Amino acid sequence: MSAEASAAVVLAVMAAAYAAAKLFKLSTELALFAAALAGALAGGAGIPARHIAEGAFTYFDIILIFVTATLFMNFLKESGGVAFVVRAVIGRFHRRKAILFILFAFLLLVPGALTGAGSVTVLVAGGMVATVLGYMGLPRPRVAAIIFLIAGLSAAAPPVSLWAMLTAAGVNMPYVGFFLPLLVPCVLLALVTIFWLGRKAGPVDLALALRELPEPPAGMNGMRIALPFLLFLGLVAAGRIWPFDFPILGLPLIFVAAAGLTLVLSPVRLPVLAVARRTVEQLLPLIGTLTCAGILVQVMTLTGVRGLIAITVVTLPVIAVYLTLFVTLPVSEAVLMWGAAPVLGVPLVLLFNTINLNPVVALAGMSVIWPLGDAVPPTAIIGRLTADTVGMKEPYGRFLLECLGPALLIAAAGTLMVVFSKKLAFLAVF
């Protein structure tokens, strides 16, 4: 049997094992691990303990970023910072819908952009923003669509974009130059999304909204909220401005420093251990997915499946790749979640690089599309989390229908970024 045929058989066994695991209602993490074990056995590698251990630590640095960044955001929320900002925004701009929408879009973008996880946006700011949007007369499915789509864009936004980081790591490409290629489309598409879906919103019922929102503790003010962010941005900027003089701290340590300052500046005493425990519980599905995705990718490399996928992708007609990005990327995310980036993203970036496209801008365009799959079954983790957070009682299909129009626009924008990545290369300068 040829190497290609052998790899194809292993791939088929992996797919069957994954499907069987999902059929028995195992979690996505266990399904990925079952697919990896089945592939190793089918490939004649037995149970490769060394490769399992190595694969489990493939994305350890990214997991550290998620944990420390989410801890920072949770400290900010527990100290009353998020509630203070939301109440201040609607108190001042409740009669000016355009300004309110712009500020809400940025408020929803920040948590996911700092942590790389759309779930953090939903949990930290989604419920409070949804309360206000509900009192503006928007139906719950539409509110859920706004929260989900902007949460997805926040996960793709810089400085922490999981799909871009995982794919860049897979092709040995430094995670440099992604700031503007990710920031510009995410901000613009977030604004388009909230204005499109919120076009029929009325003025805020201020009294009812303030009654529903949590009351920040006495002593909370804008300076207590701004200083940790200024520290974070200052440490990141210092490493870029003085690369040979300033020590390399790394994002996890920078987030820990910002979290520590938030803790010190909090007007109330925070239950540090309880918040830390809740943070780990909140991120456990994401950590498990990344760990098992690393194992799966390691076994795919061991058995030749990863090479087979790469060869298949790079030999496809380029026009076919362009025309199917809006389907293949969300579907791969729906099945493999973040594991879609190293499995499918790596060969796609290699293909785009060989045809002289800009790999940074092309990968940024793909990263904008991937989060759309988080609302699509079988996983649909972020979509269902959003529906629960918003308190949506309507059928899940209503939510998907509300997402459809902006999602097609987001997919089109990401595809155009890939196609015209060479002309947009000027964005990849920071």
N, C-alpha and C positions, 0 to 999 in steps of 0.2 A: 504494500500500500504506500502511495506517495505521501510526502510530508503534508501536502495541501489536503489530501483526502483524510489523513489521520487527524489533522487539526479540525477539519470540518466535522468529523465524527465526535470529537471531544466537545466542540461548540454545541452540537445537537444534544449531547448528553447534559451539558450545563443548562441549556435552555429547558430541557425536559425536567431536570431536577428543580430548577427555579419554579417552573409552572406547577409541579407537584406540591412543592412546599407552600406556595400560595393557595393551592386548592385545599390544602389541609389547614388553611388560615394561620399559617405561621407568619411572624412579622417579616418585614422586608429585610431586616438585618439577618435573621436566621435563614431566610430564603437565599440571600447572597452567599452566606457561608456554606449552605448545602450545595449550591451550584459549584462553588470552589472545590469542595471535597469530592463531589461526583466527577468533576473535570480532572482532578488529580488522579483519581482511581482509573478513569477511562484512559488517561494518557500514560498509564504504567508507572506513575510516580508514587503509588501507594498513598500514605498519609504523610506528606512532606512537612514535618514539624518545623524544620528550619525556615522554610519558605512561608509557612503560616505565621511564624513569629516575625519575620522580616516584613511581611505584608501588613501585619497588624500595626507596625510602627511607621508605615510609609508616610502617613499624614499626621504624625504626632505633633509636629510644629504647628500645623494649622489648627489642630484640636486645642492646643494651648492658647492660640489667639482667640478662638471662640469662647473658651471658658473665662479667660481674663476680661475680654471685652463685654461679655454678658454680665459678669459680676459687676463691672463698672456701671452698666446701664441699670441693673437691679438696685444697686446702692442709690443711684440717682432717683429712681422711682420711689424706693422706700423712704428716702429723706423728704419726699414731697415735691421734688423738683419738677417732675413731669406734670403733676396736677397744678402746680403754680403757673407753669407756662401756658397750659391749656386755658385755665381760668382767666389769666391775664389777656390772652389773645381774644377770647370771645367777649370779655368785658369791654375791651377797647374797640373792637372791629365788628361787633355783632350786626351792625347796620350796613357794613361794606363787604358784600359777599365776595367780590373779587380778591380783596386783600386777605380775607379769611381763608379762602381756598388756597391761595399761594402759601400762606403760613402753615396751613394744615399739611400741604404737600411736603414742605421741608421738614415739618415735625415728624412725619411718617418716614421720611427718607433717612433721617439721622441714625436711629437705632440699628437698622439693618446694615447701613453703610459701615458703621463702626464694628459690627460683629460678624457680618457676612451671612446672617441668618434672618430670613423673612419672618420666622416665627417670633423672634425677639421684638420686631416691630409690632406684630399683632398683639403680643402679650403686654408690652410696655406702654404703647400709645394707642393701639387699635381700639380698645374698649372705650376710652375717653373721647376719641375723635368720633367714633360711631355714635356715641350718645348725643353729641352736638349735631351731627348730620341727621340723626333721627328727628331731632326737634326742629330741623329745617324742612321737614315734610317729605324726606326721601324714604322710599320703601326699603325694608331691611335687605332684600336681595341686592338692591343697587348699592346700598351702603357697604355690604360685604364685598361686592365687586371692587369698589373704590379702595377699600382697605387692602384686599388681597393683591390687586394689581400694583399698587404703589409699594406694598411690602415686598413683592417680587423684584421690582426695580431697585428697591433699597438694598436687597441682598446682592444685586449685581453691581451696585454703585461702589466707588472707591471710598476708603482705602483698602477694604477687605472684600474681594470678590472671589468667592469660593471656586466657581467654575473656571475663572481665568487662572487662579493660582494652581489648581489641580492640573489643568491642561499644560500650563507653562512648565510645571515641575516634570510632567511626563515627556516633554520634548527638550528638557535641559535649557529652557529659555528663562532668563532672569525676569522676575516680576517687576519690570521697570518700564515706564512710559505708558502705563495703562490709565493714569489719573484722568486726563481730559477725554480720551476715547470712551471711557465709561461714564464720567460725570455728565458730559454734555447730553447724550441721548437719554440718560436716566432722569435728569432734571426736566428736560423738555417733555418727555413722554409722561412723566408723573403729572405735570401741569395740564397737559392735554387730557389725560384720563379724568382728573377731578373736575375739570370744567365741562367735559363732555357728559359724564354721568351725573354731574350735579347741576346741569343747566336748568332743571325745573325746581331747584330748591328755593324755598322762601326765606324770609328773615328768621333769625334764631329767636326762639322763645327763651329769652335770657333767664327769666326767673326759674323756669322749669329746668333748664340746662344746668344752672348753678346749683340747684337743689340736688340733682343727680350726681354731679361730679364730686369726688372726694375733696375735703378741705385740707389745704396744705398747713403744716404746723406753723405756729407763730415764730417769726424770725426768719422764715425763708424769704430770700430775695434774689434778684437777678445776678448779683455778684457771686453768691454761693454756687449758682448753677454754671456761670461762665468760667470761673477760674479753673476747674478741672479740665474743661475743654481747651482753654488757653494753654494749660500745662501740656496736654496731649499734643496739640498742634505745634507748640514750641519745641518739644523734644523731637518730634518727627522732622520739623524744619531744620533744627540744628544739625541733625545727621546728614541732611542734604546740603546745607550751606557750608559746613566745615567737615567734609567727609574724612579728612586725614587727621583732624585734630580732636573731633568729638568722639567719645567711645560708642561702639555699636551696642545699643541697648536691646534692640529687637522689639517688635510690637507687643509681645506678651508682657515684658517688663514695663513698657510705657503705659499699657492699660492698667497694670497693677499700681503704678504711681498715680494715675488719674483716679483710680478707685480709692486709693489711700487718702488722697486729698479730699475727695467727696465725703469720705467717712469723717475726716477731721472737721470739715466745714458744715456737716449736717446739724441743723438746729435741734434735732432730737437724737437720742442715743439709739443706734441701729443694732439689731440682733445679728451680729456678723456671722456667727456659725449657722444660724437659721437661714439667712439669705444665701450663704455659700452652699448649704445643702440643697436649697430650693433651686439654685442655679444649676447644679449638677443634675438634679432630677429633670429639670426643664430641658437640658441639652443631651440627656442620655440617648434619646433616639438618634439624634444627629451624630453623636460620638460613635454609637454602635454602627451606624450606616457607614461612616468614614472608615472605621476599623475593618469592617467586613468587605467594603469596597476595595481597600488596600490588599486584603488577602486574595480577593477575586482577581484583581489585576496581576498580582504576583503569580498566581497559578496560571492565568491566561498567558503570561509571558513564558513561564516554564514549559507549557505544553504546546506552544506555537500558535495558540488561538489569537493572541493579540496581533501577531504578525500577519495572520490570515485576514483579520479584519482590516488591518492597515493596507495590505495589498489590494483587497477588494475595493476599499474606498478610493484609493489613489488611482485605480484603473477605471473608475466610472467616468462617463462623460461629465465634464465640468458643469454644463448647463443643467444636467439632471440633478447634480448636487445642489446647485443654486435653488432650483425649483422645489426641492423637497426639504430644505432646511427647516421651514416653518412646521413641518410634520415630524421629521425624524428627531429633531432636538427635543421638543416637548414630550414626544412619546418615549424617548430614551430616558428622560428625566422622570416620567411617570412610572417607569418600570424599575430603573436602577437608582433613581434619585441622584445624589451627588456623584455616584459611581459612573454616571454617564459621561462626565467630563474626561476622565482618563481613558475610558474605553472607546468612546466615539470622538471626543474632541481632539485627542492626540493625532490620529491619522488625518482628520480634516485639516488641522493646522499644517501638518506636513504637506498635504496636497496643495493648500493655498500658497505655501512658501515656494513649492516647486514651480508654480505657474506665475511667480513673481508678484503675488499680492503682498500687502503689508501684514505680517502675521499678528502684530499687536492689535491693529484696528479690526482685522477680521475676527480675532478671538474675542474682542470686546463686543462686536456685533452678535456673535454667537451667544455670549454671556447674557445679553439682553433678552434673547429668545428663550433660553433654557428654563427660567423660573415659571414660565407659563404652564409647564408640565406638572407643577405642584398642585394644580387644581384638578388634574385628570386622574381617574381611577386607573390602576388598582390602588396606588398609594394615596394620592390626594391629601397628604398630611396637612399642608398649609391651608388648602382650600377648606377642609373640614374644620380645622382649628379656627379659621376666620369666621365661618358660619356659626360655630358655637360661641365665640367671643362676642359677636354682634347680637346674638340671641335670635337668629333667624329660624322661624318655624316653617317657612315655606319649603317645598321640595328642592333638593339640591340642584335639579335641572334649571330652576329659575335663576339661581345664582350663576350657573355656567352661561345661560343665555345673556345675562347682563354683562358678563365679561367678554362676550364674543367680539363686539365691535372694536373696543380698544385693544383687545388681544391681537386681532388681525393687523391693526395699525402697528403695534409693537413688533410683531413678527416681520412685517414688511420693512420697517425701519432697520431692524437688525440684519435682514438679508441685504438691503441696499448698502449697509455699512461694509458687509463682506465683499460685495461686488465692486464697490468703488473704494476699497480700502487703500489702494495705492494713491488715489487722489486726496484721501483724507489723512495721509501719513503725517501731515503737519501737526496733527493733534497729539501724536506720540512723542512729545518733547519733554514731558514732566512726569 
